[in-house]
């Protein structure tokens, strides 16, 4: 499956939605956990800090400044890794004891960076901070104590690592769940698509499988099956009506033709009357041809012939039709030529008889409506994802305003009403083209008309395109 097809599939989109939702949920939980953990640890540091201040203040009040200096020195020595900082200054602000020489002056509790402290060991990380406070010692001096954020940073690192692995596991789980659910939904959608494709190819009996789980897709599948059943009934009714009409009309028309032939061949008729009978027989034949062409178009548009599709090389179709019609064109005073050089050695899936009929109708259309001396050119070109059949002439051409109308049933240009024909040749061409999922177009050949029939996605049989 191509990347574009994968990303546009329902399974991929559901997996992406699940992954995004789960990731968003995990991210929200992480943010809450990260913030609340930091706040809780900071509150604990604040409590420890105030308790330490109270302890030092009691020692100062009970035992005096010198005992306090000894306690500060002992505490500073015990904090070899600088998890805590202590500074004791005298009344003049001079350094007395501690593991740092001093720091910025401030009131209340605040965070200070390690770079703001004097005399701090160079081993302390530059990103380390301290929750610290200054307090006065009743005229004897002041003291700074601080507690490191190492515990907070360590805890946050653990939370971040846990979040990373948790997010990865969550995304993988979400993608897996999304793919499983998406594949199930995609399988149900594919069954609907395959059924509709079978219907389009002419299998009107195809129905969408129903799981019986009672889900939304089952409800839609039942509705589609009901609609398809009604359509099949309508098509069967139309086909039966067409067959009945064909049988009921062909028999009396055939008898009428036989009676006219018998009357003509019986002799004894004036030449003028015999000519009238010949004209009537010709018109009866045209009526029968028109009727059969209409039935043929209806059957083709119903898609029933798709069941007969198999690989067909258009180059072979062109060769056989040209062999049969080169003499016909020559008799009409025209020239009919095929592709120059080697034709593309590719095939399409189709009905060879119908494709031959398509090309025959295009050639006959040019012969019928172009004057003697016209050159009719049939060509075939390969493109990356299509195979294009060209039938061009240098005749009078078709007015641009009329180019869409010529594919309508029984439609004839004003200048063509005096020529033989029923106005169904190009309608049949369009029906055959659409049966093969091909696009038909008309362009100005300057002079003349160029018909193009573009068949999709040919597959190489062997060799390279010419």
C-alpha positions in Angstrom: 0.0 0.0 0.0 1.3 3.4 -0.9 2.0 6.0 1.8 -0.8 8.2 0.5 -3.3 5.3 0.5 -2.1 4.3 4.0 -2.6 7.8 5.5 -6.0 8.2 3.9 -7.3 4.9 5.1 -9.8 4.7 8.0 -7.6 2.4 10.0 -4.7 4.9 9.9 -6.9 7.8 10.8 -8.5 6.0 13.7 -5.1 4.9 15.0 -3.8 8.5 14.7 -6.9 9.8 16.6 -6.5 7.2 19.3 -2.8 7.9 19.7 -3.4 11.6 19.9 -6.2 11.2 22.5 -4.2 8.8 24.7 -1.0 11.0 24.4 -3.0 14.1 25.3 -4.4 12.3 28.3 -1.0 11.1 29.5 0.5 14.5 28.9 -2.2 16.1 31.0 -1.7 13.6 33.8 2.0 14.2 33.6 1.7 18.0 33.8 -0.5 17.7 36.9 1.8 15.2 38.5 4.9 17.2 37.6 3.5 20.5 39.0 2.0 18.9 42.1 5.2 17.0 42.9 7.3 20.1 42.6 4.9 22.1 44.8 4.8 19.3 47.5 8.6 19.0 47.6 9.0 22.8 47.8 6.5 22.9 50.7 8.5 20.2 52.5 11.7 22.2 52.0 10.0 25.3 53.3 8.9 23.4 56.4 12.4 22.0 57.0 13.9 25.5 56.5 11.6 27.1 59.0 12.2 24.3 61.5 16.0 24.7 61.1 15.7 28.4 61.7 13.7 27.8 64.8 16.4 25.4 66.0 19.2 27.8 65.5 17.2 30.6 67.1 16.6 28.5 70.3 20.3 27.7 70.5 21.2 31.3 70.3 18.6 32.3 72.9 19.5 29.5 75.2 23.3 29.2 74.9 24.5 32.4 73.3 26.2 33.5 70.1 29.4 31.5 70.5 27.5 28.2 71.0 25.5 29.1 67.9 28.8 29.6 65.9 30.0 26.2 67.0 26.8 24.6 65.9 26.9 26.3 62.5 30.5 25.2 62.0 29.5 21.6 62.9 26.5 21.7 60.6 28.6 23.2 57.7 31.1 20.3 58.1 28.4 17.7 58.1 27.0 19.1 54.8 30.0 18.0 52.7 28.0 17.7 49.5 26.5 21.2 50.0 22.9 19.9 50.3 22.6 22.7 52.9 24.4 26.0 53.1 25.1 28.1 56.3 26.5 31.6 56.8 26.8 33.2 60.2 27.8 36.9 60.3 28.7 39.2 63.2 27.1 42.5 64.1 29.3 44.3 61.5 28.3 41.8 58.8 31.7 40.0 59.0 31.9 36.3 58.4 31.9 34.1 61.5 31.1 30.5 60.4 29.5 28.5 57.6 30.3 26.6 54.4 29.9 29.7 52.2 31.2 33.2 52.6 28.0 35.0 52.0 25.1 35.6 49.6 22.6 38.3 48.5 20.5 40.0 51.1 16.8 39.5 50.9 13.8 39.1 53.1 11.5 36.1 53.6 12.0 32.8 51.8 13.3 32.7 48.2 15.2 30.6 45.7 18.8 31.7 45.1 21.2 30.3 42.4 24.5 28.6 43.4 26.2 31.3 41.3 24.9 34.0 43.7 26.8 32.6 46.7 30.3 33.5 47.7 32.9 30.8 48.5 30.7 27.9 47.3 32.7 24.9 46.2 33.2 24.6 42.4 32.0 21.0 42.6 28.4 22.3 43.0 26.5 22.2 39.7 25.8 25.6 38.2 22.0 24.7 37.8 21.7 23.9 41.5 19.5 26.2 43.5 18.8 26.8 47.2 15.6 27.6 49.0 17.1 30.1 51.6 16.2 32.7 54.2 18.1 35.3 56.3 17.1 36.0 59.9 18.5 38.4 62.6 20.0 37.3 65.9 18.8 40.0 68.2 21.7 42.5 67.5 24.4 39.8 67.5 24.4 39.4 63.8 22.4 37.5 61.2 22.4 34.1 59.6 21.6 32.6 56.2 20.5 29.0 55.8 19.4 27.2 52.6 18.4 23.8 51.4 19.4 22.4 48.0 16.8 21.6 45.3 18.7 18.4 44.4 15.9 16.2 45.7 13.3 18.1 43.6 15.5 17.8 40.5 16.1 14.1 41.1 12.4 13.5 41.6 11.5 15.5 38.5 14.1 13.5 36.5 12.4 10.3 37.6 9.0 11.7 36.7 10.3 12.8 33.3 11.8 9.4 32.5 8.6 7.6 33.7 6.6 9.9 31.6 8.7 9.3 28.5 8.4 5.5 28.8 4.7 5.8 29.8 4.0 8.0 26.8 5.8 5.6 24.5 3.9 2.7 25.8 0.6 4.6 25.7 1.2 5.7 22.1 2.1 2.2 21.0 -0.9 0.8 22.8 -3.1 3.5 21.2 -1.8 2.8 17.8 -2.3 -0.9 18.2 -5.8 -0.5 19.5 -6.6 2.1 16.8 -5.2 -0.2 14.0 -7.3 -3.1 15.3 -10.4 -1.1 15.5 -9.7 0.7 12.3 -9.0 -2.5 10.4 -12.3 -3.9 11.5 -14.1 -0.8 10.3 -12.0 -0.7 7.1 -12.9 -4.3 6.4 -16.6 -3.5 6.7 -16.2 -0.5 4.5 -14.2 -2.6 2.0 -17.0 -5.1 1.9 -19.4 -2.3 1.0 -16.9 -0.9 -1.6 -16.4 -4.4 -3.2 -20.1 -5.0 -3.4 -20.7 -1.6 -5.1 -17.8 -2.4 -7.5 -19.4 -5.7 -8.3 -22.7 -3.9 -9.0 -20.9 -1.5 -11.2 -19.4 -4.4 -13.2 -22.8 -5.8 -13.8 -23.3 -8.3 -11.0 -26.7 -7.1 -9.8 -27.0 -10.0 -7.4 -24.1 -8.8 -5.2 -25.0 -7.8 -1.6 -23.1 -6.3 1.3 -22.3 -9.0 4.0 -23.9 -8.2 7.4 -22.1 -9.3 10.6 -25.2 -9.3 12.6 -23.7 -7.3 15.4 -26.2 -4.6 15.1 -23.7 -1.8 14.6 -24.1 1.3 12.5 -22.4 -0.2 9.5 -24.7 -3.2 9.7 -27.7 -0.9 9.6 -26.2 0.9 6.6 -25.4 -2.4 4.9 -29.0 -3.5 5.3 -30.2 -0.3 3.8 -27.8 -0.6 0.9 -28.9 -4.2 0.3 -32.5 -3.2 0.3 -31.8 -0.5 -2.2 -29.8 -2.9 -4.4 -32.7 -5.4 -4.2 -35.0 -2.7 -5.5 -32.6 -1.7 -8.3 -32.1 -5.3 -9.3 -35.9 -5.6 -9.5 -36.1 -2.5 -11.7 -33.3 -3.7 -14.0 -34.9 -7.1 -14.3 -38.2 -5.5 -15.1 -36.6 -3.2 -17.7 -34.7 -6.1 -19.3 -37.8 -8.2 -19.4 -39.8 -5.4 -20.9 -37.1 -4.8 -23.5 -37.0 -8.5 -24.4 -40.8 -8.6 -24.6 -40.8 -5.5 -26.8 -38.0 -7.0 -29.0 -40.0 -10.2 -29.4 -43.4 -8.6 -30.0 -42.1 -6.0 -32.5 -39.4 -8.0 -34.4 -41.9 -10.7 -35.3 -44.5 -8.5 -37.0 -41.8 -6.3 -38.5 -40.1 -9.4 -40.0 -43.4 -10.6 -41.4 -44.1 -7.2 -42.9 -40.7 -7.2 -44.5 -41.3 -10.7 -45.9 -44.6 -9.7 -47.4 -43.1 -6.6 -49.0 -40.3 -8.7 -50.5 -42.9 -11.3 -51.7 -45.0 -8.5 -53.3 -41.9 -7.1 -55.0 -40.5 -10.4 -56.1 -43.9 -11.6 -57.3 -43.6 -9.4 -60.4 -46.3 -7.5 -62.3 -45.7 -4.3 -60.4 -45.0 -1.0 -62.2 -41.3 0.1 -61.7 -42.4 3.0 -59.6 -44.3 0.8 -57.2 -41.4 -1.6 -56.9 -39.1 1.3 -56.1 -41.5 2.4 -53.3 -41.4 -1.2 -51.9 -37.6 -1.2 -52.0 -37.6 2.1 -50.1 -40.0 0.7 -47.5 -37.9 -2.4 -47.0 -34.8 -0.2 -46.5 -36.6 1.9 -43.9 -37.8 -1.2 -42.1 -34.2 -2.4 -42.0 -33.2 0.9 -40.5 -36.0 0.7 -37.9 -34.8 -2.8 -36.9 -31.1 -1.6 -36.8 -32.1 1.4 -34.6 -34.2 -0.8 -32.3 -31.3 -3.3 -31.9 -28.8 -0.5 -31.3 -31.0 1.0 -28.5 -31.3 -2.4 -26.9 -27.6 -3.0 -27.2 -26.8 0.4 -25.6 -29.2 -0.3 -22.7 -27.6 -3.7 -22.1 -24.1 -2.2 -22.2 -25.0 0.6 -19.8 -26.5 -2.0 -17.4 -22.9 -3.4 -17.1 -23.8 -7.0 -17.7 -20.9 -7.5 -20.2 -18.3 -6.7 -17.6 -18.4 -10.4 -16.5 -16.8 -11.2 -19.8 -13.8 -8.9 -19.3 -10.3 -10.3 -19.8 -6.9 -8.8 -20.9 -7.2 -7.2 -24.3 -4.4 -5.6 -26.4 -5.8 -2.5 -28.1 -3.0 -2.9 -30.8 -4.6 -6.2 -31.8 -8.0 -4.6 -32.0 -6.7 -1.8 -34.1 -4.9 -4.2 -36.5 -8.0 -6.3 -37.1 -10.4 -3.4 -37.6 -8.0 -1.6 -40.0 -7.6 -4.7 -42.0 -11.4 -4.9 -42.5 -12.0 -1.1 -43.1 -9.1 0.0 -45.2 -10.9 -1.2 -48.3 -14.2 0.4 -47.1 -12.5 3.7 -46.7 -10.8 3.3 -50.1 -14.2 2.7 -51.8 -15.4 6.0 -50.2 -12.4 7.8 -51.7 -10.6 8.2 -48.4 -7.4 6.8 -46.8 -7.3 5.0 -43.5 -4.0 4.5 -41.7 -2.9 3.0 -38.4 -0.3 3.8 -35.8 3.2 4.6 -37.2 6.0 2.4 -35.8 5.5 0.0 -32.9 2.2 0.2 -30.9 2.4 0.2 -27.1 2.6 -3.4 -26.0 0.1 -3.0 -23.1 -3.3 -4.5 -22.3 -6.5 -3.3 -20.7 -9.2 -5.4 -19.1 -12.2 -5.4 -21.4 -14.5 -7.0 -24.0 -12.7 -7.4 -27.3 -15.9 -7.5 -29.4 -17.2 -4.3 -27.8 -13.8 -2.5 -28.2 -13.8 -3.5 -31.8 -17.3 -2.1 -32.1 -16.2 1.1 -30.5 -13.4 1.6 -33.0 -15.6 0.5 -36.0 -18.2 3.1 -35.0 -15.7 5.9 -34.8 -14.2 5.0 -38.2 -17.7 4.6 -39.8 -18.7 8.0 -38.3 -15.7 9.6 -40.1 -16.4 7.8 -43.4 -20.1 8.7 -43.3 -19.7 12.4 -42.5 -16.5 13.3 -44.3 -16.1 14.0 -48.1 -13.9 12.0 -50.5 -10.2 12.7 -50.1 -10.4 12.7 -46.3 -7.5 11.1 -44.4 -8.6 9.1 -41.3 -5.8 8.3 -38.8 -6.0 5.7 -36.0 -3.3 5.9 -33.3 -2.5 4.5 -29.9 -0.3 6.2 -27.2 0.9 5.0 -23.8 1.0 7.3 -20.8 2.1 6.6 -17.2 -1.3 5.6 -16.0 -3.4 5.3 -19.1 -3.7 4.1 -22.7 -5.2 6.6 -25.2 -6.9 5.6 -28.5 -7.0 8.3 -31.2 -9.3 8.5 -34.2 -8.7 11.7 -36.2 -9.8 13.0 -39.6 -9.1 16.1 -41.6 -12.8 16.5 -42.6 -15.2 19.4 -41.9 -15.1 18.9 -38.2 -17.8 19.2 -35.5 -18.7 22.7 -34.1 -17.5 23.1 -30.5 -21.1 23.8 -29.3 -22.3 20.4 -30.7 -19.5 18.2 -29.4 -21.3 17.1 -26.2 -24.6 16.6 -28.0 -23.3 14.1 -30.6 -23.1 11.5 -27.9 -26.8 11.7 -27.1 -29.1 9.0 -28.4 -30.8 9.7 -31.8 -29.1 13.1 -32.0 -27.8 14.2 -35.4 -26.2 17.4 -36.6 -28.3 19.4 -39.0 -25.9 18.9 -41.9 -26.0 15.1 -41.2 -29.7 14.6 -41.4 -29.6 13.8 -45.2 -27.0 11.0 -44.6 -27.8 7.4 -43.6 -27.7 6.6 -40.0 -29.8 6.5 -36.8 -27.8 8.9 -34.6 -26.8 6.0 -32.2 -23.3 5.2 -33.3 -21.5 7.7 -31.0 -24.0 7.0 -28.2 -22.9 3.3 -28.4 -19.3 4.4 -28.4 -19.9 6.4 -25.2 -21.6 3.5 -23.6 -18.8 1.1 -24.4 -16.2 3.6 -23.2 -17.9 4.1 -19.9 -18.3 0.3 -19.5 -14.5 0.2 -19.6 -14.1 3.1 -17.2 -12.7 5.1 -20.1 -13.1 8.8 -20.8 -14.1 9.9 -24.3 -13.4 13.4 -25.7 -13.5 15.4 -28.9 -11.0 18.0 -30.0 -10.3 20.2 -33.0 -7.9 18.4 -35.4 -7.3 21.7 -37.3 -8.9 20.8 -39.7 -11.2 18.0 -38.8 -12.1 16.1 -35.6 -10.1 14.1 -33.2 -11.8 11.6 -30.9 -9.8 10.4 -27.9 -10.7 7.4 -25.7 -8.5 7.3 -22.5 -8.4 3.8 -20.8 -7.1 3.8 -17.2 -4.3 1.9 -15.6 -3.0 -0.4 -18.4 -0.7 -3.2 -17.3 2.5 -4.1 -19.3 2.3 -7.6 -20.9 5.8 -7.6 -22.1 8.3 -5.3 -23.8 8.2 -1.5 -23.4 5.9 1.1 -24.6 6.6 2.3 -28.0 
